[in-house]
Amino acid sequence: MSGSARSREDLRRLHFINALFAHATGDDLYLAEQVRSAIAFSLADLETQTSAHPELAEKYDAAFNAAAAALLAKLFTRHPRHGFFHWDASLTLASATPLFTRAEIMVGLRQLAPYRNSTLLVTNLRPALIPPNRRATARRQRDYVEALDFIRALTAARTVRGANLQLLFL
């Protein structure tokens, strides 16, 4: 990976971390950079492999996102007044289908119902519906957009009016 491409990816990850951890960093890019660096340090071996073999970039991105999701989950478990639910859409081949998507999101919404402030994190929905090693056909892209719209509508319909629920897609 070239220097400018790498710095572009690092900048993208920095903004991603800043948005994901805004409640903890207060939108301070210096603190977000510390979080990004810590995650990157935990993935140093994979980053070295990615530098030598650019085709591993997708694997590094997936590992980075998984590490960020795990860190976010750990952060929210220490806040007893803030609910947190994480759904990984790529757990099974059928998990991203509308029926299983509805079931998984409903499980999360039931778990988050007692909290006034909560976060619902959905990861790997795009790779589950548009696999990286397959062509992004118009049908797959339409299925992805419909899944996003379905999750947003279901979350809006099933969340208590006074609740503050953040819906995040990674």
N, C-alpha and C positions, 0 to 999 in steps of 0.2 A: 504494500500500500504506500503510495507516495506521501510525502510530508504534508502537502496541502489537503489531500483527501483525508489523511489521518486527523489533522487539526479540525477539519470540517466535521468529521464524525465525533471528535471529542467535544466540539462546541454544541453539536446536536444533543449529545448525551448530557452535557452540562445544563442546557435549557430543560431537558426532560427531567433531570433530577431536581432542578429548581422548581418546576411546576409540581412534581410529585410530592416533594417534601416542603412545600411553601409554608405549611403550618409550623414546621420545625425550624426552618431557616429564616423565616420572615422575609422571603424574597431577596435575601442577601446572597449574591453570586459567589462571594468568598466562601461562605459556609457550604453552599451547594457544591463548589469545587472540592471542598474537603470530603464531602460525601462521595462525589464521583471518583475522586482519587482513591478513597478507601475501597470502594467496590472494584475499581480497576486493579488495585494492588492484590485483592483477593483472587483475581483472575489473571495474575501476571504470567503464569505458564501458558495459558491459552492465548494471551495477547502476544507473547513471543512467537508462538506457533502461527498466529494469524499474520504477523509481520513477515514471516518466512513463506507462508502459503496464503495469499489473499483470498483463495476460495473458501477459507474457513471463517470469513467475516460474518456470515449469517449465524454460524454456530456461536461466535463471540457475542453477537448482538442478543441472541436468545439467552445465553448465560448471564449477560449483563442485566437484562430485563428480569430474569428469574432471581438474581441476587438482589436487585432493587425491590422486587415484590416481597421477598423474604424479609428484608430489612424494614420495609413499611409495615408488614404484619407484626414484626417484633415490636416496633415502635407503638403501634396501636394497642397491643396487648397490655401495655403499661398504663394505658388511659382507660380506667374503668367506666368513664362516662361517654366514651366514644366507641361505637360499634364498628366492627371491621369484618368483611367477608371477602374471600378471594375465590374466584372460579377460574380454573384453567381449562379453556375450551378444547385443548388438544389432548386431554387425558385418555379419551377413547375415540375410535373412528366415528361413533354415532353422537358424541357429546355436543357437537355443533349443529345438529339437526334441530329444527324448530321445536319438536316435542321435548327433547332432552334439554334444550336451552331453556325452555319455559320452566321445566321441573327444577333445574339447577338454580335459576334466578329466583324462583319462588322460595326455595330452601333458604337462600341468602336473605331475601326480604323478610321472611319469618324470623330469622335469627336477628336481624337488625331492627325489627319493629319496636322493641322496648327502648331504643336509644333515640334521643332527640337529635344527636349529631352522629353521623355514621358515614362509612366509606364502603362502596361496593367496587371491588377491583376485578375486571375481566381481562384475562391475559390469553394470548395466542388464538384469538378468534380469527384473525386474518389468515395466519398459516393453516388453521384447521379447515377453512373454507377455500382458500387459494394456496395450495401447497407450493412452497418455493421451487420445487423441482418439476412442477407441472406448469403448463401454460395458463395464464390468467385470462380465461375466456370471458366473453360477455356474460354468460350464465353464472359463472363463479363470482364475478364482480357484482352482479345483481343480487346473488344470494348473500354476499357479504353485506352489502348496503341494506338489504331487507333485514338481516339479522341485527345490525346496529339499530335500525329504526324500531324493530320489534322489542329489543331490550330496553331502549329508551322509553317507549310507550308503556311497556309492562311496568317498568320501575316507576314512572310517573303515576300510573293508575293505582298501583298497590302501595304507595308510600303515604303515610299519614300526612295530612295537610300541614301541620306545624313542624314536621321533621325537616332537618337539613341533611339531605343525603347527597354525597358526592359520588358520581358514577364515573369511574376511570377505566379507559380502555388502553391496554398495552399490547 
